[in-house]
Amino acid sequence: MRCTLFPEIPGVSPQPTSSSRRNPQRFTLPVSWRIVALDMVSYGSGGEPLDSPSPGFLAKTLFNSDHKVIGLRYLWLALGSVLFGMLLSLLMRIHLVWPAAQIPLLSDFGNTTDRYAALTLLHGSLMVFFVLTTAPQAGFGSYFLPLQIGARDMAFPALNVISFWTTAISLLGVTASFFVSPASGFTFWIGSVALFCLAALLTSLNFAVTTIDLRAKGMSLPRMPLTVWAWFINAILSLLIFSILLAACAFLLSDRLLASQYFSPLAFLAREPASSAQSTLLSLWQRLFWYFAQAEVYVAILPCFGIVSHLLSNFSRKPVWAERAAVLALCGAGVFGFCIWGQHVFSSGLNPWSPLAFSLLASSLGLPAGVLVLSWFGTLWNARIELNTSMLFALGFVSLFLSGGVTGLFLAGASFSPASIGDDFVTGHFHLVMGIAATFAILAALFFWFPKMFARQLDETLGKLHFWLTFAGVYCIFMPMHWLGLMAHSRGTTGAAAAFGPFASSLHTFVTVATILTVAAQFLFLYNFVWTLSRGKKIHDANPWRSATLEWCLSSPPPFENFGPAAPVVYRGAYEFGPYSAANVSVTPQNVAPKPPEHATRRNLAAGAFAEEK
Amino acid sequence: MPGTSIVEDIELIIEDIGGGGGGITPPAGGDDGGDSGRRPGPNVPPSRRYATAIVIAMISIFMFFMAMVGAFIFLRATNRNWLPLRLPSILWFNTAVLISSSVIIEMARRRLTLADVPKFRKLWSGATVLGVLFLIGQLIAWRQLVDERLYVSTTQASSFFYIFTSLHGLHLLGGVCALLFVAFRKFQNASVSRSVAAEVVSYYWHFLDGLWIFLFALLYFGK
C-alpha cells in the first residue's frame, strides 16, 4: 500500500491561497534536485525559505541551516575521515611487520616511537570522533530524525550550523596536530578535542529538544521508530559524558597553557615519593578519561542498534519482535554505559571492592545487549527475508557484535583485565565490537537511505561483492589478533613479534596481508558510490523499500522544510507489516488514517451479532 | 447519522494519541493551504522548545562542573600537602549581589505578568547591573589574590579557585547577554513572547546563582 495522504509531493498543487501568494512555487519541487558539488544540495526554484526574499550566496552554501544539507555534510566529513584513518591503520600494520620498509613521504617524519604513537593517536581520534560518533548520530541523525518524527527542521537550525562548523574545525585541528612538533601538537590536539566536545554537546542538545518537542501530532513515544529512540537516548548520554571530557580537556589545557597544578606532581611536594604522586595523578586522569571513553563505546554503538533493528524489521517484512523490550534495552544500554566507567580503572587501584561492583556492572551490560539480540533473532524468525546489500550489512553487524560481545565478557571479569589492558586481545575486541560493527551499520544505513538522499540506488552486485570481501576481511584481521592477545603478546613494540617465535610473526604477517586486501576492497565501494552519484540507476519510486516511516512519504530528496506547514498526522506505529500475501507483504505507512468503512462494517457486524444474540 | 459519528471517532482517536504531552494546541501556523481546514496544528507551542533546551543545557553544565568538583575532592583528599587558600572577603559581597539579582529578576517577572512592561524593564535592568557588578567583584577578587602573589600556577588550591571562578564567570557572562537581549529586544514579531523569554532566562540565572553558592561553599569548606 502506498502513502495516501502525500501521494507524490505534499501540497503539490498550490491553490490560490495566502501561502501560495507568498511563495508561489514552494512545493512544486522539480525532480532535478541533484548533488552538484561535494556537499551541496542545489536548490531548485522552490528552495527559498519562508519570509525571506532570496538568500544570499553564503546563506545557501556555508551557512545553510537545512538539516538535510548539514546531515549530508557530516556524512561527507565522516567519509573523508574514514578513508584517511584506514590508510593510517594500513601504515601501522606495515610498520609493525616490516619495520625497515621505507614509505615515501613519511620518512621525513622520523621513525621514532613518538611518531608511531602520534600515528596511533591520529588513527584513533579520527575513527572514534569523526567517524563512529559523527556518522551514525550527527550524520544520519541530522538528516532523518526530523523527517521520521514529522518535523520541518531541527529545533535550532542555527545551532546545527554552528556545531557542524565547529566539528569541521576540530577535524582540521586534530589532523594538523600530527604535523607539528609532539609537544605543541599534543596541546593542539587537546584543544581540538575540546572543540569537538562542544560541538557534540550542541548537537545532542538539538537532538534531544527536537525529539521532545517537535514530534508531529500523533507521534507518541511508543510510535517512534527505533532509530529515533536510539538517537534520542544517545543524545542524552552524549550530553552527560561529553561535558565530562570537556572538563578533563579544560584541566589539561590549563595545565599546559597556564602552568596550573591539576596534574602536576610538584603540588605533592617533597614528603611524598614522586612515584606515588605520579600514580595518583595518573589515576585521576584515568578516571576522568574513562568516564567518558567507556561510555563513548555506547555513544558509537547505540544509534547503530537503532538502525539495525529498523532495517532487520523492514527487510524481514515483520514488526520488531518485542518492540517495547527493545526500547527498554536501548535505555538500559544507555544507563549501564554511563555507569561502568570504573571497569577500565581495574589496573589503576580503586578501592578493593569496587572492581567487583564494576565487574558486575560490566557483565550486566550483557543484559540489554542480550535482549536486543533476542529481539533481532525474533524478528528474523520465520520471516520472508529480502537479502539485499543493506540487509546483508545489518546481518553482518549482528554477527560482528555477537563475536565481539563474547570476548567482552572475558574482559569484564576483574581477574582477567589487568593482564590484558593494552594488548592485542583488547585491540581485537574493541575494533570488532565498536569500530567494525558500527561501520557495518553505517554502510547498511547508507545503502538503505541512499535512494531517499540522492534519488538513485547503489549497485547491488558491486555492493554484495564489497560486503562479502569486507566481511571475510575483517574476521581475518581481528580473529588472529585475539589469538595473538591470548598468547600474551604485548602490543606496540616493533621488535616484539620476533621474540614470540615464528608462529606469532607469521600470524602478524597474515593480519597485515588481510588488512591490505580489506582496504583494497573498499575501493570497490568508493567506485560504486561515486559512479552511482554521477550516473547510477535513477529511482522514481519515493518508497522503494516499502517502508512505513514518514520520510518515505516525501519525494526524494525531501523538499526544503520537509512537510511544510501541512504537518503529517501519525495514526500507527512504525512497523505495521501485513497483510501477508503470496506475492509480497504490504505495509501501512504511519500517516495513513484508519479506514472509516472498515470501521463501520466492523461496528455494524458487532451490532448485528448483538441483535442476533438477543 | 452514522457518518458523522465515525468522523467523531477518528477525531477522538487523534485526541487520544496525545503525542508530545502539552495539552494546549494553538491554532495551526496561520495558513495551511486552505484544504478543508481540518488539519491539526503541532502539538506543543513552538516556544516550549526553549524551556526544554535550557533544562537540558543545565543538566549538561551541571555534569561539566561536577566533573571538576569530583577532581577537586579527589585531589583534596589524596594530597597530604594541600596548601589552603585564604579566600578574599569580597566574595561574600559578590554572593550577596548575585542572590539579590535573582530576587529582583523574580520581582520583574511578577511585573511582567501584570503587563507592566516599563516597571519590568526597570527591575530587569537593575538585575543586569547587579550581574555585571558580580563579575566586576570576581575580577577584584582575582586582583586581590594576585596582589598576594597567588597565581594560577602557585598551588593546587589556587588553580582550582581560578578555574571555578573563571568558568562560572564565563557562563554568567552568557547569562548577562541573555538578560540584555530580553530587556532590549522588540518582541512584536518574534516566535516567543517576552514573558517566555524572561522565564527561560530566569531559570538559567537562578541555576548559575545556585551553582555559585555551591562552588563557593565547596571552596570555603574545602580550603
Chai-1 contact restraints between the chains, C-beta under 6 A:
chainA,res_idxA,chainB,res_idxB,connection_type,confidence,min_distance_angstrom,max_distance_angstrom,comment,restraint_id
A,G11,B,G33,contact,1.0,0.0,6.0,A-B,restraint_1
A,T17,B,G33,contact,1.0,0.0,6.0,A-B,restraint_2
A,T17,B,G34,contact,1.0,0.0,6.0,A-B,restraint_3
A,S18,B,D31,contact,1.0,0.0,6.0,A-B,restraint_4
A,S19,B,D31,contact,1.0,0.0,6.0,A-B,restraint_5
A,S19,B,G33,contact,1.0,0.0,6.0,A-B,restraint_6
A,A155,B,R49,contact,1.0,0.0,6.0,A-B,restraint_7
A,L201,B,S60,contact,1.0,0.0,6.0,A-B,restraint_8
A,L205,B,I56,contact,1.0,0.0,6.0,A-B,restraint_9
A,L205,B,A57,contact,1.0,0.0,6.0,A-B,restraint_10
A,A208,B,I56,contact,1.0,0.0,6.0,A-B,restraint_11
A,V209,B,R49,contact,1.0,0.0,6.0,A-B,restraint_12
A,V209,B,T52,contact,1.0,0.0,6.0,A-B,restraint_13
A,V209,B,A53,contact,1.0,0.0,6.0,A-B,restraint_14
A,I212,B,T52,contact,1.0,0.0,6.0,A-B,restraint_15
A,D213,B,V44,contact,1.0,0.0,6.0,A-B,restraint_16
A,D213,B,R48,contact,1.0,0.0,6.0,A-B,restraint_17
A,D213,B,R49,contact,1.0,0.0,6.0,A-B,restraint_18
A,D213,B,T52,contact,1.0,0.0,6.0,A-B,restraint_19
A,R215,B,G19,contact,1.0,0.0,6.0,A-B,restraint_20
A,R215,B,G20,contact,1.0,0.0,6.0,A-B,restraint_21
A,K217,B,G19,contact,1.0,0.0,6.0,A-B,restraint_22
A,K217,B,P40,contact,1.0,0.0,6.0,A-B,restraint_23
A,K217,B,N43,contact,1.0,0.0,6.0,A-B,restraint_24
A,G218,B,I17,contact,1.0,0.0,6.0,A-B,restraint_25
A,G218,B,G19,contact,1.0,0.0,6.0,A-B,restraint_26
A,M219,B,G19,contact,1.0,0.0,6.0,A-B,restraint_27
A,S220,B,I17,contact,1.0,0.0,6.0,A-B,restraint_28
A,S220,B,G19,contact,1.0,0.0,6.0,A-B,restraint_29
A,L239,B,S60,contact,1.0,0.0,6.0,A-B,restraint_30
A,L240,B,M63,contact,1.0,0.0,6.0,A-B,restraint_31
A,S243,B,S60,contact,1.0,0.0,6.0,A-B,restraint_32
A,S243,B,M63,contact,1.0,0.0,6.0,A-B,restraint_33
A,S243,B,F64,contact,1.0,0.0,6.0,A-B,restraint_34
A,I244,B,A67,contact,1.0,0.0,6.0,A-B,restraint_35
A,L246,B,F64,contact,1.0,0.0,6.0,A-B,restraint_36
A,A247,B,F64,contact,1.0,0.0,6.0,A-B,restraint_37
A,A247,B,A67,contact,1.0,0.0,6.0,A-B,restraint_38
A,A247,B,M68,contact,1.0,0.0,6.0,A-B,restraint_39
A,L258,B,V152,contact,1.0,0.0,6.0,A-B,restraint_40
A,A259,B,S153,contact,1.0,0.0,6.0,A-B,restraint_41
A,S260,B,V152,contact,1.0,0.0,6.0,A-B,restraint_42
A,S260,B,S153,contact,1.0,0.0,6.0,A-B,restraint_43
A,S260,B,S159,contact,1.0,0.0,6.0,A-B,restraint_44
A,Q261,B,Q156,contact,1.0,0.0,6.0,A-B,restraint_45
A,Q261,B,S159,contact,1.0,0.0,6.0,A-B,restraint_46
A,Y262,B,S159,contact,1.0,0.0,6.0,A-B,restraint_47
A,A267,B,Q156,contact,1.0,0.0,6.0,A-B,restraint_48
A,F268,B,N79,contact,1.0,0.0,6.0,A-B,restraint_49
A,F268,B,N81,contact,1.0,0.0,6.0,A-B,restraint_50
A,L269,B,N81,contact,1.0,0.0,6.0,A-B,restraint_51
A,R271,B,N81,contact,1.0,0.0,6.0,A-B,restraint_52
A,T280,B,T78,contact,1.0,0.0,6.0,A-B,restraint_53
A,L284,B,F74,contact,1.0,0.0,6.0,A-B,restraint_54
A,P565,B,G29,contact,1.0,0.0,6.0,A-B,restraint_55
A,P565,B,D32,contact,1.0,0.0,6.0,A-B,restraint_56
A,A566,B,D32,contact,1.0,0.0,6.0,A-B,restraint_57
A,A567,B,P42,contact,1.0,0.0,6.0,A-B,restraint_58
A,P596,B,I6,contact,1.0,0.0,6.0,A-B,restraint_59
A,H599,B,I6,contact,1.0,0.0,6.0,A-B,restraint_60
A,A600,B,I6,contact,1.0,0.0,6.0,A-B,restraint_61
